[in-house]
């Protein structure tokens, strides 16, 4: 997650920045990455950029069952769920070995 903090996109993964429901009637100036007041286009671009960070830092996202057609927060939840499942399996295997 440190790369996401460094790049300023962690709020797209922890669900702090939600997808805007409608576009504003006037054009907003370009907003900072951590802004909560985004246009739909800005949110869409930044959400895609966040997903790119995840996929570039994963060897085989498709093999892990990661569906990239969802929002970045949904993709991140899939990563975390897979990690928790793998951790549970590893813990069970370790217990059997002992």
Secondary structure by P-SEA (a helix, b strand, c coil): caaaaaaccccccccccccccccccccccccccccccccaaaaaaaaaaaaaaaaaaccccccccccccccaaaaaaaaaaaaaaaaaaaaaaaaaac
